[in-house]
Amino acid sequence: MTIGPVERRQQALDALDKASRRAEKLFTTVDPGLFDGYQTAHDVLANLVFWQCEHINVVSALLDKRQPKLKEGTFAALNAEACACRQAESMSALLDCFQAQREELAGLLTRIADWQVDYPIKQGGRPASVEDRVFALAANIENHCATLRRAALGKAEVRTEMN
């Protein structure tokens, strides 16, 4: 059975919603200082908020038929900027922002008629369709959360061994 564009769009939206809600649940309980080998849970959430904001800006521009203003730099540099800009914010404040962004982004995405148009996310980034970008965003959220869960599990195992 072939999946049509409407079904594929719904799958992408569902994947993003599911990943975002799982992340929200994780970030309500995780220690902000939990380190996953690369960054803390607070840093991860700051990055997710930063990138969701970028997605909202791009989708808004696409809907208005204008060129989106894209950030310049490597993903690593932009992620570092995101952490620095949000360092003073609490996990609770970041989570509130993430939840509001989830709803806003979902609403905007449902208004895009052609999901095969180019959906840039940063200067010099690879071209991708709306569909591909939404699936990639969902996967990115899931990957970050899985890494944090593994880090939390490892930390729990260390505590058990020390007792």
mmCIF file of the C-alpha atoms, coordinates in Angstrom:
data_MODEL
# 
_entry.id   MODEL 
# 
loop_
_atom_site.group_PDB 
_atom_site.id 
_atom_site.type_symbol 
_atom_site.label_atom_id 
_atom_site.label_alt_id 
_atom_site.label_comp_id 
_atom_site.label_asym_id 
_atom_site.label_entity_id 
_atom_site.label_seq_id 
_atom_site.pdbx_PDB_ins_code 
_atom_site.Cartn_x 
_atom_site.Cartn_y 
_atom_site.Cartn_z 
_atom_site.occupancy 
_atom_site.B_iso_or_equiv 
_atom_site.pdbx_formal_charge 
_atom_site.auth_seq_id 
_atom_site.auth_comp_id 
_atom_site.auth_asym_id 
_atom_site.auth_atom_id 
_atom_site.pdbx_PDB_model_num 
ATOM 1   C CA . MET A 1 1   ? 0.000  0.000  0.000  1.00 0.00 ? 1   MET A CA 1 
ATOM 2   C CA . THR A 1 2   ? 1.382  3.390  -1.022 1.00 0.00 ? 2   THR A CA 1 
ATOM 3   C CA . ILE A 1 3   ? 1.256  6.220  1.454  1.00 0.00 ? 3   ILE A CA 1 
ATOM 4   C CA . GLY A 1 4   ? 0.015  9.473  -0.051 1.00 0.00 ? 4   GLY A CA 1 
ATOM 5   C CA . PRO A 1 5   ? 1.287  12.977 0.689  1.00 0.00 ? 5   PRO A CA 1 
ATOM 6   C CA . VAL A 1 6   ? -1.520 13.750 3.136  1.00 0.00 ? 6   VAL A CA 1 
ATOM 7   C CA . GLU A 1 7   ? -0.793 10.614 5.159  1.00 0.00 ? 7   GLU A CA 1 
ATOM 8   C CA . ARG A 1 8   ? 2.956  11.277 5.032  1.00 0.00 ? 8   ARG A CA 1 
ATOM 9   C CA . ARG A 1 9   ? 2.412  14.847 6.251  1.00 0.00 ? 9   ARG A CA 1 
ATOM 10  C CA . GLN A 1 10  ? 0.321  13.521 9.144  1.00 0.00 ? 10  GLN A CA 1 
ATOM 11  C CA . GLN A 1 11  ? 3.026  10.986 9.983  1.00 0.00 ? 11  GLN A CA 1 
ATOM 12  C CA . ALA A 1 12  ? 5.599  13.785 10.142 1.00 0.00 ? 12  ALA A CA 1 
ATOM 13  C CA . LEU A 1 13  ? 3.385  15.945 12.347 1.00 0.00 ? 13  LEU A CA 1 
ATOM 14  C CA . ASP A 1 14  ? 2.624  12.973 14.593 1.00 0.00 ? 14  ASP A CA 1 
ATOM 15  C CA . ALA A 1 15  ? 6.319  12.100 14.886 1.00 0.00 ? 15  ALA A CA 1 
ATOM 16  C CA . LEU A 1 16  ? 7.151  15.673 15.870 1.00 0.00 ? 16  LEU A CA 1 
ATOM 17  C CA . ASP A 1 17  ? 4.323  15.858 18.389 1.00 0.00 ? 17  ASP A CA 1 
ATOM 18  C CA . LYS A 1 18  ? 5.256  12.518 19.933 1.00 0.00 ? 18  LYS A CA 1 
ATOM 19  C CA . ALA A 1 19  ? 8.959  13.413 20.185 1.00 0.00 ? 19  ALA A CA 1 
ATOM 20  C CA . SER A 1 20  ? 8.171  16.819 21.669 1.00 0.00 ? 20  SER A CA 1 
ATOM 21  C CA . ARG A 1 21  ? 5.785  15.426 24.272 1.00 0.00 ? 21  ARG A CA 1 
ATOM 22  C CA . ARG A 1 22  ? 8.300  12.754 25.278 1.00 0.00 ? 22  ARG A CA 1 
ATOM 23  C CA . ALA A 1 23  ? 10.915 15.463 25.651 1.00 0.00 ? 23  ALA A CA 1 
ATOM 24  C CA . GLU A 1 24  ? 8.575  17.564 27.761 1.00 0.00 ? 24  GLU A CA 1 
ATOM 25  C CA . LYS A 1 25  ? 7.985  14.607 30.060 1.00 0.00 ? 25  LYS A CA 1 
ATOM 26  C CA . LEU A 1 26  ? 11.727 13.941 30.357 1.00 0.00 ? 26  LEU A CA 1 
ATOM 27  C CA . PHE A 1 27  ? 12.606 17.563 31.069 1.00 0.00 ? 27  PHE A CA 1 
ATOM 28  C CA . THR A 1 28  ? 10.090 17.783 33.904 1.00 0.00 ? 28  THR A CA 1 
ATOM 29  C CA . THR A 1 29  ? 12.070 15.181 35.868 1.00 0.00 ? 29  THR A CA 1 
ATOM 30  C CA . VAL A 1 30  ? 15.672 15.238 34.686 1.00 0.00 ? 30  VAL A CA 1 
ATOM 31  C CA . ASP A 1 31  ? 18.427 16.939 36.679 1.00 0.00 ? 31  ASP A CA 1 
ATOM 32  C CA . PRO A 1 32  ? 19.409 20.126 34.761 1.00 0.00 ? 32  PRO A CA 1 
ATOM 33  C CA . GLY A 1 33  ? 23.071 19.330 35.386 1.00 0.00 ? 33  GLY A CA 1 
ATOM 34  C CA . LEU A 1 34  ? 22.904 15.778 34.011 1.00 0.00 ? 34  LEU A CA 1 
ATOM 35  C CA . PHE A 1 35  ? 25.820 15.554 31.594 1.00 0.00 ? 35  PHE A CA 1 
ATOM 36  C CA . ASP A 1 36  ? 25.458 13.329 28.537 1.00 0.00 ? 36  ASP A CA 1 
ATOM 37  C CA . GLY A 1 37  ? 29.138 13.442 27.586 1.00 0.00 ? 37  GLY A CA 1 
ATOM 38  C CA . TYR A 1 38  ? 28.681 16.536 25.445 1.00 0.00 ? 38  TYR A CA 1 
ATOM 39  C CA . GLN A 1 39  ? 26.274 18.866 27.220 1.00 0.00 ? 39  GLN A CA 1 
ATOM 40  C CA . THR A 1 40  ? 23.995 19.147 30.217 1.00 0.00 ? 40  THR A CA 1 
ATOM 41  C CA . ALA A 1 41  ? 20.249 18.543 30.170 1.00 0.00 ? 41  ALA A CA 1 
ATOM 42  C CA . HIS A 1 42  ? 19.807 22.314 30.547 1.00 0.00 ? 42  HIS A CA 1 
ATOM 43  C CA . ASP A 1 43  ? 21.991 22.863 27.476 1.00 0.00 ? 43  ASP A CA 1 
ATOM 44  C CA . VAL A 1 44  ? 20.014 20.294 25.492 1.00 0.00 ? 44  VAL A CA 1 
ATOM 45  C CA . LEU A 1 45  ? 16.730 21.987 26.317 1.00 0.00 ? 45  LEU A CA 1 
ATOM 46  C CA . ALA A 1 46  ? 18.205 25.426 25.524 1.00 0.00 ? 46  ALA A CA 1 
ATOM 47  C CA . ASN A 1 47  ? 19.286 24.066 22.119 1.00 0.00 ? 47  ASN A CA 1 
ATOM 48  C CA . LEU A 1 48  ? 15.880 22.558 21.437 1.00 0.00 ? 48  LEU A CA 1 
ATOM 49  C CA . VAL A 1 49  ? 14.206 25.867 22.288 1.00 0.00 ? 49  VAL A CA 1 
ATOM 50  C CA . PHE A 1 50  ? 16.664 27.757 20.069 1.00 0.00 ? 50  PHE A CA 1 
ATOM 51  C CA . TRP A 1 51  ? 16.111 25.470 17.074 1.00 0.00 ? 51  TRP A CA 1 
ATOM 52  C CA . GLN A 1 52  ? 12.348 25.370 17.472 1.00 0.00 ? 52  GLN A CA 1 
ATOM 53  C CA . CYS A 1 53  ? 12.422 29.175 17.407 1.00 0.00 ? 53  CYS A CA 1 
ATOM 54  C CA . GLU A 1 54  ? 14.407 28.991 14.173 1.00 0.00 ? 54  GLU A CA 1 
ATOM 55  C CA . HIS A 1 55  ? 11.878 26.557 12.722 1.00 0.00 ? 55  HIS A CA 1 
ATOM 56  C CA . ILE A 1 56  ? 9.018  28.890 13.667 1.00 0.00 ? 56  ILE A CA 1 
ATOM 57  C CA . ASN A 1 57  ? 10.817 31.809 11.983 1.00 0.00 ? 57  ASN A CA 1 
ATOM 58  C CA . VAL A 1 58  ? 11.449 29.809 8.803  1.00 0.00 ? 58  VAL A CA 1 
ATOM 59  C CA . VAL A 1 59  ? 7.911  28.417 8.555  1.00 0.00 ? 59  VAL A CA 1 
ATOM 60  C CA . SER A 1 60  ? 6.465  31.891 9.178  1.00 0.00 ? 60  SER A CA 1 
ATOM 61  C CA . ALA A 1 61  ? 8.602  33.243 6.333  1.00 0.00 ? 61  ALA A CA 1 
ATOM 62  C CA . LEU A 1 62  ? 7.560  30.407 4.032  1.00 0.00 ? 62  LEU A CA 1 
ATOM 63  C CA . LEU A 1 63  ? 3.905  31.110 4.777  1.00 0.00 ? 63  LEU A CA 1 
ATOM 64  C CA . ASP A 1 64  ? 4.439  34.829 4.090  1.00 0.00 ? 64  ASP A CA 1 
ATOM 65  C CA . LYS A 1 65  ? 6.267  33.961 0.844  1.00 0.00 ? 65  LYS A CA 1 
ATOM 66  C CA . ARG A 1 66  ? 9.439  35.742 1.937  1.00 0.00 ? 66  ARG A CA 1 
ATOM 67  C CA . GLN A 1 67  ? 13.028 34.645 2.358  1.00 0.00 ? 67  GLN A CA 1 
ATOM 68  C CA . PRO A 1 68  ? 13.676 33.530 5.927  1.00 0.00 ? 68  PRO A CA 1 
ATOM 69  C CA . LYS A 1 69  ? 16.460 35.233 7.826  1.00 0.00 ? 69  LYS A CA 1 
ATOM 70  C CA . LEU A 1 70  ? 18.811 32.355 8.528  1.00 0.00 ? 70  LEU A CA 1 
ATOM 71  C CA . LYS A 1 71  ? 21.511 32.122 11.191 1.00 0.00 ? 71  LYS A CA 1 
ATOM 72  C CA . GLU A 1 72  ? 25.096 31.820 10.032 1.00 0.00 ? 72  GLU A CA 1 
ATOM 73  C CA . GLY A 1 73  ? 27.673 29.470 11.490 1.00 0.00 ? 73  GLY A CA 1 
ATOM 74  C CA . THR A 1 74  ? 28.229 25.829 12.220 1.00 0.00 ? 74  THR A CA 1 
ATOM 75  C CA . PHE A 1 75  ? 25.706 23.842 14.190 1.00 0.00 ? 75  PHE A CA 1 
ATOM 76  C CA . ALA A 1 76  ? 28.254 23.595 17.024 1.00 0.00 ? 76  ALA A CA 1 
ATOM 77  C CA . ALA A 1 77  ? 28.709 27.385 17.138 1.00 0.00 ? 77  ALA A CA 1 
ATOM 78  C CA . LEU A 1 78  ? 24.973 28.012 16.988 1.00 0.00 ? 78  LEU A CA 1 
ATOM 79  C CA . ASN A 1 79  ? 24.357 25.456 19.728 1.00 0.00 ? 79  ASN A CA 1 
ATOM 80  C CA . ALA A 1 80  ? 26.981 27.151 21.907 1.00 0.00 ? 80  ALA A CA 1 
ATOM 81  C CA . GLU A 1 81  ? 25.263 30.498 21.272 1.00 0.00 ? 81  GLU A CA 1 
ATOM 82  C CA . ALA A 1 82  ? 21.921 28.974 22.245 1.00 0.00 ? 82  ALA A CA 1 
ATOM 83  C CA . CYS A 1 83  ? 23.355 27.711 25.539 1.00 0.00 ? 83  CYS A CA 1 
ATOM 84  C CA . ALA A 1 84  ? 24.986 31.037 26.337 1.00 0.00 ? 84  ALA A CA 1 
ATOM 85  C CA . CYS A 1 85  ? 21.835 33.032 25.581 1.00 0.00 ? 85  CYS A CA 1 
ATOM 86  C CA . ARG A 1 86  ? 19.635 30.859 27.794 1.00 0.00 ? 86  ARG A CA 1 
ATOM 87  C CA . GLN A 1 87  ? 22.118 29.995 30.550 1.00 0.00 ? 87  GLN A CA 1 
ATOM 88  C CA . ALA A 1 88  ? 20.314 32.051 33.203 1.00 0.00 ? 88  ALA A CA 1 
ATOM 89  C CA . GLU A 1 89  ? 16.865 30.595 32.445 1.00 0.00 ? 89  GLU A CA 1 
ATOM 90  C CA . SER A 1 90  ? 15.460 27.841 34.626 1.00 0.00 ? 90  SER A CA 1 
ATOM 91  C CA . MET A 1 91  ? 14.505 24.461 33.245 1.00 0.00 ? 91  MET A CA 1 
ATOM 92  C CA . SER A 1 92  ? 10.905 25.319 34.034 1.00 0.00 ? 92  SER A CA 1 
ATOM 93  C CA . ALA A 1 93  ? 11.044 28.530 31.985 1.00 0.00 ? 93  ALA A CA 1 
ATOM 94  C CA . LEU A 1 94  ? 12.745 26.738 29.095 1.00 0.00 ? 94  LEU A CA 1 
ATOM 95  C CA . LEU A 1 95  ? 10.194 23.945 29.241 1.00 0.00 ? 95  LEU A CA 1 
ATOM 96  C CA . ASP A 1 96  ? 7.306  26.441 29.187 1.00 0.00 ? 96  ASP A CA 1 
ATOM 97  C CA . CYS A 1 97  ? 8.852  28.033 26.101 1.00 0.00 ? 97  CYS A CA 1 
ATOM 98  C CA . PHE A 1 98  ? 9.386  24.634 24.443 1.00 0.00 ? 98  PHE A CA 1 
ATOM 99  C CA . GLN A 1 99  ? 5.756  23.661 25.047 1.00 0.00 ? 99  GLN A CA 1 
ATOM 100 C CA . ALA A 1 100 ? 4.421  26.938 23.644 1.00 0.00 ? 100 ALA A CA 1 
ATOM 101 C CA . GLN A 1 101 ? 6.708  26.594 20.629 1.00 0.00 ? 101 GLN A CA 1 
ATOM 102 C CA . ARG A 1 102 ? 5.504  23.022 20.016 1.00 0.00 ? 102 ARG A CA 1 
ATOM 103 C CA . GLU A 1 103 ? 1.958  24.278 19.687 1.00 0.00 ? 103 GLU A CA 1 
ATOM 104 C CA . GLU A 1 104 ? 2.890  27.296 17.580 1.00 0.00 ? 104 GLU A CA 1 
ATOM 105 C CA . LEU A 1 105 ? 5.073  25.297 15.196 1.00 0.00 ? 105 LEU A CA 1 
ATOM 106 C CA . ALA A 1 106 ? 2.443  22.586 14.741 1.00 0.00 ? 106 ALA A CA 1 
ATOM 107 C CA . GLY A 1 107 ? -0.162 25.218 13.893 1.00 0.00 ? 107 GLY A CA 1 
ATOM 108 C CA . LEU A 1 108 ? 2.116  26.893 11.366 1.00 0.00 ? 108 LEU A CA 1 
ATOM 109 C CA . LEU A 1 109 ? 3.140  23.617 9.735  1.00 0.00 ? 109 LEU A CA 1 
ATOM 110 C CA . THR A 1 110 ? -0.474 22.646 9.114  1.00 0.00 ? 110 THR A CA 1 
ATOM 111 C CA . ARG A 1 111 ? -0.880 25.839 7.081  1.00 0.00 ? 111 ARG A CA 1 
ATOM 112 C CA . ILE A 1 112 ? 1.878  25.002 4.579  1.00 0.00 ? 112 ILE A CA 1 
ATOM 113 C CA . ALA A 1 113 ? 0.216  23.782 1.391  1.00 0.00 ? 113 ALA A CA 1 
ATOM 114 C CA . ASP A 1 114 ? 3.256  22.313 -0.395 1.00 0.00 ? 114 ASP A CA 1 
ATOM 115 C CA . TRP A 1 115 ? 5.435  20.170 1.823  1.00 0.00 ? 115 TRP A CA 1 
ATOM 116 C CA . GLN A 1 116 ? 7.952  19.612 -0.964 1.00 0.00 ? 116 GLN A CA 1 
ATOM 117 C CA . VAL A 1 117 ? 9.205  23.228 -1.014 1.00 0.00 ? 117 VAL A CA 1 
ATOM 118 C CA . ASP A 1 118 ? 12.711 23.953 0.214  1.00 0.00 ? 118 ASP A CA 1 
ATOM 119 C CA . TYR A 1 119 ? 12.839 24.460 3.980  1.00 0.00 ? 119 TYR A CA 1 
ATOM 120 C CA . PRO A 1 120 ? 16.228 25.937 4.910  1.00 0.00 ? 120 PRO A CA 1 
ATOM 121 C CA . ILE A 1 121 ? 17.276 26.036 8.566  1.00 0.00 ? 121 ILE A CA 1 
ATOM 122 C CA . LYS A 1 122 ? 20.626 27.885 8.516  1.00 0.00 ? 122 LYS A CA 1 
ATOM 123 C CA . GLN A 1 123 ? 22.982 29.586 6.088  1.00 0.00 ? 123 GLN A CA 1 
ATOM 124 C CA . GLY A 1 124 ? 24.863 26.989 4.060  1.00 0.00 ? 124 GLY A CA 1 
ATOM 125 C CA . GLY A 1 125 ? 22.661 24.127 5.225  1.00 0.00 ? 125 GLY A CA 1 
ATOM 126 C CA . ARG A 1 126 ? 21.612 21.268 3.004  1.00 0.00 ? 126 ARG A CA 1 
ATOM 127 C CA . PRO A 1 127 ? 18.362 21.643 1.078  1.00 0.00 ? 127 PRO A CA 1 
ATOM 128 C CA . ALA A 1 128 ? 15.414 19.695 2.468  1.00 0.00 ? 128 ALA A CA 1 
ATOM 129 C CA . SER A 1 129 ? 11.683 19.623 1.995  1.00 0.00 ? 129 SER A CA 1 
ATOM 130 C CA . VAL A 1 130 ? 9.259  20.565 4.755  1.00 0.00 ? 130 VAL A CA 1 
ATOM 131 C CA . GLU A 1 131 ? 8.460  16.885 5.149  1.00 0.00 ? 131 GLU A CA 1 
ATOM 132 C CA . ASP A 1 132 ? 12.110 15.903 5.522  1.00 0.00 ? 132 ASP A CA 1 
ATOM 133 C CA . ARG A 1 133 ? 12.854 18.788 7.879  1.00 0.00 ? 133 ARG A CA 1 
ATOM 134 C CA . VAL A 1 134 ? 9.916  17.924 10.178 1.00 0.00 ? 134 VAL A CA 1 
ATOM 135 C CA . PHE A 1 135 ? 10.990 14.274 10.359 1.00 0.00 ? 135 PHE A CA 1 
ATOM 136 C CA . ALA A 1 136 ? 14.583 15.411 11.019 1.00 0.00 ? 136 ALA A CA 1 
ATOM 137 C CA . LEU A 1 137 ? 13.472 17.737 13.828 1.00 0.00 ? 137 LEU A CA 1 
ATOM 138 C CA . ALA A 1 138 ? 11.504 14.903 15.447 1.00 0.00 ? 138 ALA A CA 1 
ATOM 139 C CA . ALA A 1 139 ? 14.506 12.579 15.149 1.00 0.00 ? 139 ALA A CA 1 
ATOM 140 C CA . ASN A 1 140 ? 16.832 15.210 16.612 1.00 0.00 ? 140 ASN A CA 1 
ATOM 141 C CA . ILE A 1 141 ? 14.583 15.657 19.649 1.00 0.00 ? 141 ILE A CA 1 
ATOM 142 C CA . GLU A 1 142 ? 14.327 11.878 20.104 1.00 0.00 ? 142 GLU A CA 1 
ATOM 143 C CA . ASN A 1 143 ? 18.114 11.439 19.778 1.00 0.00 ? 143 ASN A CA 1 
ATOM 144 C CA . HIS A 1 144 ? 18.883 14.107 22.381 1.00 0.00 ? 144 HIS A CA 1 
ATOM 145 C CA . CYS A 1 145 ? 16.384 12.595 24.798 1.00 0.00 ? 145 CYS A CA 1 
ATOM 146 C CA . ALA A 1 146 ? 17.719 9.068  24.269 1.00 0.00 ? 146 ALA A CA 1 
ATOM 147 C CA . THR A 1 147 ? 21.253 10.295 24.986 1.00 0.00 ? 147 THR A CA 1 
ATOM 148 C CA . LEU A 1 148 ? 20.087 11.955 28.204 1.00 0.00 ? 148 LEU A CA 1 
ATOM 149 C CA . ARG A 1 149 ? 18.187 8.822  29.255 1.00 0.00 ? 149 ARG A CA 1 
ATOM 150 C CA . ARG A 1 150 ? 21.322 6.727  28.728 1.00 0.00 ? 150 ARG A CA 1 
ATOM 151 C CA . ALA A 1 151 ? 23.341 9.226  30.751 1.00 0.00 ? 151 ALA A CA 1 
ATOM 152 C CA . ALA A 1 152 ? 20.777 9.112  33.566 1.00 0.00 ? 152 ALA A CA 1 
ATOM 153 C CA . LEU A 1 153 ? 20.814 5.308  33.505 1.00 0.00 ? 153 LEU A CA 1 
ATOM 154 C CA . GLY A 1 154 ? 24.601 5.272  33.639 1.00 0.00 ? 154 GLY A CA 1 
ATOM 155 C CA . LYS A 1 155 ? 24.564 7.685  36.541 1.00 0.00 ? 155 LYS A CA 1 
ATOM 156 C CA . ALA A 1 156 ? 22.076 5.473  38.392 1.00 0.00 ? 156 ALA A CA 1 
ATOM 157 C CA . GLU A 1 157 ? 24.273 2.418  37.770 1.00 0.00 ? 157 GLU A CA 1 
ATOM 158 C CA . VAL A 1 158 ? 27.293 4.270  39.151 1.00 0.00 ? 158 VAL A CA 1 
ATOM 159 C CA . ARG A 1 159 ? 25.363 5.179  42.297 1.00 0.00 ? 159 ARG A CA 1 
ATOM 160 C CA . THR A 1 160 ? 24.307 1.556  42.745 1.00 0.00 ? 160 THR A CA 1 
ATOM 161 C CA . GLU A 1 161 ? 27.889 0.317  42.368 1.00 0.00 ? 161 GLU A CA 1 
ATOM 162 C CA . MET A 1 162 ? 29.112 2.855  44.921 1.00 0.00 ? 162 MET A CA 1 
ATOM 163 C CA . ASN A 1 163 ? 26.535 1.803  47.557 1.00 0.00 ? 163 ASN A CA 1 
# 
